[in-house]
Amino acid sequence: MPTGQCETRDGTEEAYVIQVSKYAQSDELYRRALQSIPQGTHSSSRKDSPHPFYFRRGEGAWVWDIDGNRLVDCVLGNGALVFGHGSPIVREAVEEAMAAGLESGLETQLSVEVSELFLRLVPTAEQVRFATTGTEAVMHAIHMARAATGRPDIAKIEAAYHGWYDLVFVSTWPDLAKAGQPENPVSLPGTGGLNPAAVGSTLVIPFNDAAGAVRLLEANAGRLAAVFVEPVLIDVGYIPPTPGYLEAIREATDRLGIVLVFDELLTGFRVAVGGAQERYGIRPDLSIWGKALAGGQILSAVAGRADLMAESAGSAGFVGTFNGHQWSLAAARASLTALADGALVRQLEDGTRYLAERFDQAAQRAGVEAKFHGGGGHFQCYFTSEPVRDYRSAARADGRRYTCFRTAMLDRGVFLVPGYTGHNAISTAHEGDVLELVADAMDASLEEVAAQGN
């Protein structure tokens, strides 16, 4: 079987073996796609090696690729598909909205009802406005924070991903050789083409180092309008906050007059109904929502204190033709109604816990040093002996072992993200036999990792 190359987040190449014959049509379509699409994909995060996978349909926990392979999907639109593929919860709501004939650029009773429902489930927020992508919601939040404080710059956590906007696509999965000292990270562009002045204006602070983060905020308070915090660092896998970290950031931002923004795009309606701010008991000034908000449909939100939200009706304009798109709002009403009592959120937590227990037992039996981190249906498997408490410790995990594990899982019918600092997910459709299949695949794949001795 041919050997492919998997490029990790830090740019290194990890070799692995893939059964190319099983994916011949994906390989052929990739070669065709390269003629019209850069990288053959419409998002760089879907890049894979030796080629991306191309799919034709999904149902519940399953997807079928164009070669006819049936796989358990543990990518799930980066966690957006909280109910799985083709869920009747979402599909029926969208179909009803389509039949009504309204789409974009108009306000309706639905837009008011969904706003009210959102605020009942997220009582830490006083007002909400809907946008389309998470990046757009982040941009709106920056404008509001600047208007309220009169300050130009922002701060963010090292390696947290808040979208592709110049000010926030900074030190996302940075090269550790260039990233500076852990207590004083260097602001590095997350991609080419960013405005160097914008990148340099963004302060990068460490995750789970409360003293170091507060020290940097205090030293730069005069220029900071906002600090963006992913309260659980999920875009590098799944790393929860250590006790006292979020509390320290909240105290410092209150004292220094900096707007605290929680990025709940991944944590919202998964780690708790009201997001990480409910789970950890921390009230941010503003927060960003998406993904599970509309069960995978195209919708994001910015919510928070009424006085800050008022800036979007005043000096910091908030516009967008597709803001509050009716089909997406219909999906959001259905999704939030289904999630409201917390039963499905508890199911996601229970499923994650089951996989963690099975993984840990299998790793111990196989003699493989590895850790399963997860919550709310998000998870990652780190092949390392050291505690994973921030991006740097995650980046030091063994990428070769993860690649071996991921390929072995694929051979057993489970589709995981290719990068060892990426994040996987389960949905409410991942239950019973599906969860057992994933757990059994983990068991066998860890044995394969041990046998290869990577």
C-alpha positions as CSV (number, residue, x, y, z in Angstrom):
1,M,0.0,0.0,0.0
2,P,1.3,3.5,-0.8
3,T,2.6,5.8,1.8
4,G,1.1,9.3,2.1
5,Q,2.3,12.4,3.8
6,C,0.1,14.2,6.4
7,E,1.1,17.8,7.1
8,T,0.6,18.6,10.7
9,R,-0.4,22.0,12.1
10,D,3.2,23.0,12.7
11,G,4.1,22.2,9.1
12,T,6.0,19.0,9.6
13,E,5.2,15.9,7.5
14,E,4.0,12.7,9.1
15,A,4.1,9.5,7.0
16,Y,1.2,7.0,7.1
17,V,-0.1,4.2,5.0
18,I,-3.6,4.4,3.5
19,Q,-5.5,1.8,1.4
20,V,-5.6,3.9,-1.7
21,S,-7.7,1.3,-3.6
22,K,-10.6,1.9,-1.2
23,Y,-10.6,5.6,-2.1
24,A,-9.7,5.6,-5.8
25,Q,-12.6,7.9,-6.8
26,S,-11.7,10.4,-4.1
27,D,-8.2,10.3,-5.5
28,E,-9.4,10.8,-9.0
29,L,-11.8,13.7,-8.0
30,Y,-9.0,15.4,-6.1
31,R,-6.9,15.5,-9.3
32,R,-9.8,17.0,-11.1
33,A,-10.6,19.4,-8.3
34,L,-7.0,20.8,-8.4
35,Q,-7.7,22.3,-11.8
36,S,-10.5,24.6,-10.5
37,I,-10.1,24.7,-6.7
38,P,-6.9,25.6,-4.7
39,Q,-5.9,22.5,-2.6
40,G,-8.9,20.7,-4.1
41,T,-11.1,21.9,-1.2
42,H,-13.1,25.0,-0.2
43,S,-11.5,25.2,3.3
44,S,-7.9,24.5,4.0
45,S,-8.9,22.6,7.1
46,R,-10.3,19.9,4.9
47,K,-6.9,19.3,3.3
48,D,-5.7,15.7,3.8
49,S,-3.0,13.4,2.4
50,P,-2.6,11.8,0.0
51,H,-5.9,13.4,-1.0
52,P,-9.0,14.8,0.7
53,F,-12.1,12.6,1.1
54,Y,-15.1,13.5,-1.0
55,F,-18.5,12.5,0.3
56,R,-22.0,12.0,-1.3
57,R,-24.4,11.6,1.7
58,G,-24.8,11.5,5.4
59,E,-27.3,10.1,7.8
60,G,-27.1,10.3,11.6
61,A,-23.6,9.3,12.7
62,W,-22.7,8.0,9.3
63,V,-21.3,9.4,6.1
64,W,-20.8,7.7,2.7
65,D,-17.9,8.7,0.5
66,I,-18.0,8.7,-3.3
67,D,-16.2,5.3,-3.3
68,G,-19.1,3.8,-1.3
69,N,-17.2,3.5,2.0
70,R,-19.5,4.0,5.1
71,L,-17.7,5.8,7.9
72,V,-18.7,6.9,11.4
73,D,-18.2,10.7,11.2
74,C,-16.3,12.1,14.1
75,V,-15.5,15.4,12.5
76,L,-19.2,16.5,12.1
77,G,-18.6,19.9,10.6
78,N,-16.1,20.8,13.4
79,G,-18.7,19.9,15.9
80,A,-21.5,21.9,14.3
81,L,-23.7,18.9,13.6
82,V,-24.8,18.3,17.2
83,F,-27.7,16.0,16.1
84,G,-25.7,14.3,13.3
85,H,-26.4,14.4,9.6
86,G,-29.8,14.9,8.1
87,S,-31.5,15.2,11.5
88,P,-35.3,15.5,11.3
89,I,-35.1,18.2,14.0
90,V,-33.3,20.5,11.6
91,R,-34.5,19.2,8.2
92,E,-38.2,19.6,9.0
93,A,-37.8,23.1,10.4
94,V,-35.8,24.2,7.3
95,E,-38.3,22.7,4.9
96,E,-41.2,24.5,6.7
97,A,-39.3,27.8,6.5
98,M,-38.5,27.2,2.8
99,A,-42.2,26.7,2.1
100,A,-43.0,30.1,3.6
101,G,-40.9,31.7,0.9
102,L,-39.0,34.3,3.0
103,E,-35.2,34.1,3.0
104,S,-33.0,37.1,3.5
105,G,-33.0,40.8,4.3
106,L,-36.3,41.0,6.2
107,E,-37.2,40.9,9.9
108,T,-40.0,38.5,11.0
109,Q,-41.7,37.2,14.1
110,L,-39.4,34.3,13.9
111,S,-36.3,36.5,14.4
112,V,-37.8,37.9,17.6
113,E,-38.9,34.5,18.9
114,V,-35.5,32.9,18.3
115,S,-33.8,35.9,20.1
116,E,-36.1,35.4,23.1
117,L,-35.4,31.7,23.2
118,F,-31.7,32.2,23.0
119,L,-31.7,34.6,25.9
120,R,-33.8,32.2,28.0
121,L,-31.1,29.5,27.5
122,V,-28.2,32.0,27.9
123,P,-29.3,34.1,30.9
124,T,-25.8,35.6,31.2
125,A,-26.6,37.6,28.1
126,E,-29.1,40.5,27.9
127,Q,-29.4,41.0,24.2
128,V,-28.4,39.2,21.0
129,R,-27.9,39.8,17.3
130,F,-27.5,37.1,14.7
131,A,-24.9,37.0,11.9
132,T,-23.7,34.2,9.6
133,T,-20.2,33.0,10.3
134,G,-18.3,33.0,13.5
135,T,-15.6,35.3,12.0
136,E,-18.3,37.9,11.3
137,A,-19.6,37.7,14.8
138,V,-16.0,38.2,16.1
139,M,-15.6,41.3,13.9
140,H,-18.8,42.8,15.2
141,A,-17.7,42.2,18.8
142,I,-14.4,43.9,18.2
143,H,-16.2,47.0,16.8
144,M,-18.5,47.2,19.8
145,A,-15.6,46.8,22.3
146,R,-13.6,49.5,20.5
147,A,-16.6,51.9,20.4
148,A,-17.3,51.3,24.1
149,T,-13.7,51.7,25.4
150,G,-12.1,54.0,22.9
151,R,-9.2,51.7,22.7
152,P,-7.8,50.2,19.4
153,D,-6.3,46.7,20.2
154,I,-7.3,43.3,21.5
155,A,-5.7,40.3,23.3
156,K,-6.3,36.6,22.6
157,I,-5.2,33.2,24.0
158,E,-2.2,31.6,22.3
159,A,-3.4,29.0,19.7
160,A,-7.1,29.9,20.0
161,Y,-8.8,30.2,16.7
162,H,-11.4,33.0,16.3
163,G,-11.7,33.0,12.5
164,W,-9.6,34.3,9.6
165,Y,-9.9,38.1,10.3
166,D,-6.4,39.8,10.5
167,L,-6.7,40.8,14.1
168,V,-7.6,37.3,15.4
169,F,-5.8,35.0,13.0
170,V,-2.8,35.5,15.2
171,S,-0.6,32.8,16.8
172,T,-3.1,30.0,15.8
173,W,-1.2,26.7,16.0
174,P,2.2,28.6,16.0
175,D,5.6,27.2,15.3
176,L,7.0,26.7,18.8
177,A,10.5,27.6,17.5
178,K,9.2,31.1,16.7
179,A,6.6,31.5,19.5
180,G,8.7,33.1,22.2
181,Q,8.6,32.3,25.9
182,P,5.5,30.6,27.3
183,E,4.9,33.4,29.7
184,N,5.3,36.1,26.9
185,P,4.2,34.7,23.6
186,V,5.1,36.4,20.3
187,S,2.3,37.6,18.1
188,L,2.7,35.5,14.9
189,P,0.6,35.6,11.7
190,G,-1.7,32.6,11.4
191,T,-1.4,32.7,7.7
192,G,0.1,34.7,4.9
193,G,-1.5,37.9,3.6
194,L,-2.3,39.4,6.9
195,N,-1.6,43.1,7.7
196,P,1.6,43.0,9.8
197,A,0.4,46.0,11.7
198,A,-2.8,44.3,12.7
199,V,-1.0,41.1,13.7
200,G,1.5,43.2,15.8
201,S,-1.3,45.1,17.5
202,T,-2.9,41.8,18.9
203,L,-1.5,40.8,22.3
204,V,-1.1,37.0,22.8
205,I,-1.5,35.7,26.3
206,P,-0.9,32.2,27.7
207,F,-3.7,29.7,28.5
208,N,-3.9,28.2,32.0
209,D,-1.2,30.5,33.3
210,A,-3.3,33.0,35.3
211,A,-0.4,35.0,36.7
212,G,1.3,35.3,33.3
213,A,-1.9,36.3,31.5
214,V,-2.9,38.9,34.1
215,R,0.6,40.4,34.1
216,L,0.4,40.9,30.3
217,L,-3.1,42.4,30.5
218,E,-2.0,44.9,33.2
219,A,1.1,45.9,31.2
220,N,-1.0,46.6,28.0
221,A,-4.4,47.7,29.5
222,G,-4.3,51.2,28.1
223,R,-4.5,49.9,24.5
224,L,-6.8,46.9,24.9
225,A,-10.5,47.2,24.0
226,A,-11.1,43.4,24.5
227,V,-9.7,40.1,25.4
228,F,-11.0,37.1,23.5
229,V,-11.0,33.8,25.4
230,E,-11.9,30.3,24.2
231,P,-12.9,29.2,27.7
232,V,-12.2,25.6,26.7
233,L,-9.3,25.4,24.2
234,I,-11.0,23.2,21.6
235,D,-9.3,24.2,18.4
236,V,-6.2,22.4,19.6
237,G,-8.1,19.3,20.7
238,Y,-9.8,19.7,24.1
239,I,-8.1,21.5,27.0
240,P,-10.3,22.7,29.8
241,P,-9.3,25.7,32.0
242,T,-7.5,25.0,35.2
243,P,-9.3,26.1,38.4
244,G,-8.9,29.9,38.9
245,Y,-7.8,30.7,35.4
246,L,-11.1,32.1,34.0
247,E,-11.8,33.8,37.3
248,A,-8.4,35.6,37.2
249,I,-9.1,36.8,33.6
250,R,-12.6,38.0,34.7
251,E,-11.2,39.9,37.7
252,A,-8.4,41.5,35.7
253,T,-10.7,42.7,32.8
254,D,-13.2,44.1,35.3
255,R,-10.5,46.0,37.1
256,L,-8.7,47.2,33.9
257,G,-11.9,48.2,31.9
258,I,-11.3,45.6,29.2
259,V,-14.2,43.9,27.5
260,L,-14.2,40.1,28.1
261,V,-15.4,38.2,25.1
262,F,-16.0,34.4,25.4
263,D,-15.8,32.5,22.1
264,E,-18.5,29.9,22.6
265,L,-18.7,28.8,19.0
266,L,-17.6,25.3,20.0
267,T,-18.6,25.1,23.6
268,G,-22.1,26.7,23.3
269,F,-25.0,24.2,23.8
270,R,-22.5,21.4,24.1
271,V,-20.5,21.6,27.4
272,A,-23.7,23.0,29.0
273,V,-26.9,24.4,27.6
274,G,-25.7,27.9,28.4
275,G,-22.2,27.2,27.2
276,A,-18.9,27.3,29.1
277,Q,-20.1,30.5,31.0
278,E,-22.8,28.3,32.6
279,R,-20.5,25.4,33.2
280,Y,-17.8,27.4,34.9
281,G,-19.9,30.2,36.4
282,I,-18.2,33.1,34.6
283,R,-20.2,35.9,33.1
284,P,-18.4,37.5,30.1
285,D,-19.3,40.9,28.8
286,L,-19.9,39.6,25.2
287,S,-19.9,36.1,23.7
288,I,-19.8,34.6,20.3
289,W,-22.0,31.6,19.3
290,G,-22.5,29.3,16.3
291,K,-22.0,25.7,15.3
292,A,-24.6,23.9,17.4
293,L,-26.7,27.0,17.6
294,A,-28.6,26.0,14.5
295,G,-27.7,22.4,14.4
296,G,-25.1,22.9,11.7
297,Q,-27.0,25.5,9.6
298,I,-25.3,28.8,8.7
299,L,-25.8,31.0,11.7
300,S,-23.8,32.8,14.4
301,A,-24.6,35.2,17.1
302,V,-23.0,37.9,19.3
303,A,-24.7,38.4,22.7
304,G,-24.0,40.1,26.0
305,R,-24.5,43.2,28.1
306,A,-27.2,45.5,26.9
307,D,-25.0,48.6,27.2
308,L,-22.3,47.0,25.0
309,M,-24.9,45.6,22.5
310,A,-26.3,49.1,22.2
311,E,-23.1,50.1,20.5
312,S,-24.1,48.0,17.5
313,A,-27.2,50.2,17.2
314,G,-25.2,53.3,17.5
315,S,-21.6,54.1,16.5
316,A,-20.6,50.5,15.7
317,G,-22.9,49.5,12.9
318,F,-24.1,46.0,12.5
319,V,-25.2,45.1,9.0
320,G,-25.4,42.0,6.8
321,T,-27.9,40.9,4.2
322,F,-27.8,37.3,5.5
323,N,-27.9,38.2,9.2
324,G,-30.9,36.3,10.6
325,H,-31.5,34.2,7.5
326,Q,-34.9,32.7,7.9
327,W,-34.0,29.1,7.1
328,S,-31.2,29.2,9.6
329,L,-33.4,30.9,12.3
330,A,-35.9,28.1,11.8
331,A,-33.2,25.5,12.4
332,A,-32.0,27.5,15.5
333,R,-35.5,27.5,17.0
334,A,-35.8,23.7,16.5
335,S,-32.3,23.1,17.7
336,L,-32.5,25.2,20.8
337,T,-35.9,23.8,21.7
338,A,-34.5,20.3,21.4
339,L,-31.5,21.2,23.6
340,A,-33.3,23.3,26.1
341,D,-34.0,20.7,28.9
342,G,-30.4,19.6,28.9
343,A,-31.1,15.9,28.3
344,L,-29.3,15.8,25.0
345,V,-26.4,17.8,26.4
346,R,-26.1,15.2,29.2
347,Q,-26.2,12.5,26.6
348,L,-23.2,14.1,24.8
349,E,-21.3,14.3,28.1
350,D,-22.1,10.6,28.9
351,G,-21.0,9.5,25.5
352,T,-17.7,11.4,25.8
353,R,-17.1,9.9,29.2
354,Y,-17.7,6.4,27.9
355,L,-15.2,6.8,25.1
356,A,-12.7,8.3,27.6
357,E,-13.0,5.3,29.8
358,R,-12.7,2.8,27.0
359,F,-9.7,4.7,25.5
360,D,-7.8,4.9,28.8
361,Q,-8.4,1.2,29.5
362,A,-7.2,0.2,26.0
363,A,-4.2,2.5,26.2
364,Q,-3.2,0.9,29.5
365,R,-3.6,-2.6,28.1
366,A,-1.6,-1.8,25.0
367,G,1.2,0.0,27.0
368,V,0.7,3.2,25.0
369,E,1.3,6.5,26.6
370,A,-1.8,8.5,25.6
371,K,-4.5,10.7,27.1
372,F,-8.1,11.2,26.1
373,H,-9.4,14.7,26.6
374,G,-13.0,15.5,26.0
375,G,-16.3,17.1,27.1
376,G,-19.7,17.9,25.6
377,G,-19.1,15.6,22.7
378,H,-15.7,17.1,21.7
379,F,-12.6,15.1,22.1
380,Q,-9.0,14.5,21.2
381,C,-6.4,11.8,21.8
382,Y,-3.0,13.0,22.8
383,F,-0.1,10.6,22.5
384,T,2.1,12.0,25.3
385,S,3.2,11.3,28.8
386,E,3.1,14.9,30.0
387,P,0.0,16.7,31.2
388,V,-1.8,18.6,28.4
389,R,-2.7,22.0,29.8
390,D,-2.1,24.4,26.9
391,Y,-1.2,24.5,23.2
392,R,2.5,24.0,23.8
393,S,2.1,20.8,25.7
394,A,-0.4,19.6,23.1
395,A,2.0,20.4,20.3
396,R,4.7,18.3,22.0
397,A,2.5,15.2,21.7
398,D,3.6,12.5,19.3
399,G,2.1,13.4,15.9
400,R,3.4,10.2,14.3
401,R,1.5,8.0,16.8
402,Y,-1.6,10.0,16.3
403,T,-1.3,9.6,12.5
404,C,-0.9,5.9,12.9
405,F,-3.9,5.8,15.3
406,R,-6.1,7.9,12.9
407,T,-5.2,5.7,9.9
408,A,-6.0,2.6,11.9
409,M,-9.3,4.1,12.9
410,L,-10.1,4.9,9.3
411,D,-9.4,1.3,8.3
412,R,-12.0,0.3,10.9
413,G,-14.6,2.7,9.6
414,V,-14.2,5.8,11.8
415,F,-13.4,9.2,10.3
416,L,-11.2,11.4,12.6
417,V,-9.5,14.7,11.9
418,P,-6.0,14.3,10.3
419,G,-4.1,16.7,12.6
420,Y,-3.0,15.7,16.1
421,T,-3.9,19.2,17.4
422,G,-7.3,19.1,15.8
423,H,-10.6,18.2,17.5
424,N,-13.0,15.4,17.0
425,A,-16.7,15.2,18.0
426,I,-19.7,13.0,18.5
427,S,-23.4,13.9,18.1
428,T,-26.6,12.8,19.7
429,A,-26.8,10.2,16.9
430,H,-23.6,8.6,18.2
431,E,-25.2,6.3,20.7
432,G,-25.5,2.6,21.4
433,D,-23.8,0.4,18.8
434,V,-22.2,3.4,17.1
435,L,-20.3,4.4,20.3
436,E,-19.4,0.8,20.9
437,L,-18.0,0.6,17.3
438,V,-15.9,3.7,17.9
439,A,-14.6,2.4,21.2
440,D,-13.8,-1.1,19.8
441,A,-12.0,0.7,16.9
442,M,-10.0,2.7,19.5
443,D,-9.0,-0.5,21.3
444,A,-7.8,-2.3,18.1
445,S,-6.1,0.9,16.8
446,L,-4.1,1.4,20.0
447,E,-2.9,-2.2,19.7
448,E,-1.8,-1.4,16.2
449,V,0.1,1.7,17.5
450,A,1.8,-0.4,20.1
451,A,2.7,-3.1,17.5
452,Q,4.3,-0.5,15.2
453,G,6.4,0.9,18.0
454,N,6.3,4.5,16.6
